[in-house]
Amino acid sequence: MQTTHDDPYLIISSDCHAGLPTERYRPYLESAFHRDFDDFLAQRDARIEESTRLGIRNETFARKWFEEHEEGLRGGWDAAQRVKELDGDGVAGEVVFPDADAVDSGTAAPFGVGLGLSGDQDPELGMAGARAHNRWLAEFCSTHPERHCGVALLPVTGEVERVVAEIHRARESGLGALMIPAMWVDKAPYHDRRYDPVWAAAAETGMPVVTHSGAAPRHEYGDHLGIYVSEVTWWPARPLWFLLWSGAFERHPGLRFGVAESGCWWLPNLLWFMDRLHLGAHGGKKLSPFADLKRPPHEYLDRQIFVCATNTKRRELAQRYEIGVDNILWGSDFPHPEGTWPRTREWLRETFHDIPVAETRRMLGQAAADVFGFDTAALAPLARRIGPTPADLGQPAGQGPVEESWRRARETGRHWLTGHDFPFVGRDTGVRET
């Protein structure tokens, strides 16, 4: 899509959430599981009480949040209210993950297979709950298919044939991506070849595979919420290196993999470390060659990996030339309170005011359109109506000074590859550093 400097931004949020109030999933769930569903609902109050006790739920904040945003929060499952909220934020398109309510878990998918999706669910209940949510989500997204890319829940650690069948069923229903558990617990890790048919099906259908923050071994943390907060974004990132080092991206070049709502601050140092190992850094010389990789890790990153960097921070934008501008997909996290809604326009101005316009366009929408298959031509008229302009974000018409201010960072890029100066690294590639 051709644009001029002054054109409004076409914004696609790579991380939004939707889900029915839990009890309303019943019509989408096979009748054989209704009794189990009743048991699940009966335990809901106990789960909320436990979250409050552990400090995961702040009672005072929760009450205020629901009172102040009652109307807008209905957009978590009401399609008409949702487009009103998206329009107010200037968001033309969105990638839709589960669990609209991140405070009380009042919109959790049946049997806890939403953001808490883990590898240890009962295989029958897990798949039944996932299918129920996927059926509803396909129906929900069909109201404005050009604006919504629905993320199907996929309990991938279950029976492979059923998992592959659900991929194709979800695709045929109109969903566009797949969310797998961040944790496999006692099941086979993701380097196991048993998952190859799953990765192949995802590539064949053009459905990106995504993990999302939420699941973590909470039973290990006791009442120490800080431990949970410190680790919760690590678990969804972990599958990345399992897939990469086991050669999954080499065997399935059409597979796209992303990590959602875990930031992207961790990626530059991880990429630097993995590249050095593959390129023969001194500290890795005693290790056997990495035969499953035919190219260095950064090439797989640029070809197949992305980060749904929800509420992208200034610190992360400063690292964008190491991460790769096209690998950063901004997200609003609507309607979660830790996201930018309903102040997205203000957040964007505070965050992107000194970022070059061309790069801003990639991170705010175009990169997500490429990954998730949005029709930018169909969204263009909407973007012209609701999207903020560069001027709205405080970005000057004359881009020369802005471009110049980032010139050194841009030229340095991935310093271990470009040979440019970086603190503690000489003009070598960094491969031989000790």
PyMOL commands that set and color helices and strands:
alter all, ss='L'
color gray80, all
select helices_A, chain A and resi 22-28+31-42+44-53+59-68+70-76+79-89+110-112+123-141+160-172+193-205+218-220+225-231+238-245+248-251+267-279+282-284+297-304+314-317+320-323+325-327+344-352+357-372+376-386+400-405+407-412+415-418
alter helices_A, ss='H'
color red, helices_A
select strands_A, chain A and resi 12-17+93-97+148-153+177-179+209-212+257-260+305-310+328-331
alter strands_A, ss='S'
color yellow, strands_A
deselect
rebuild
show_as cartoon
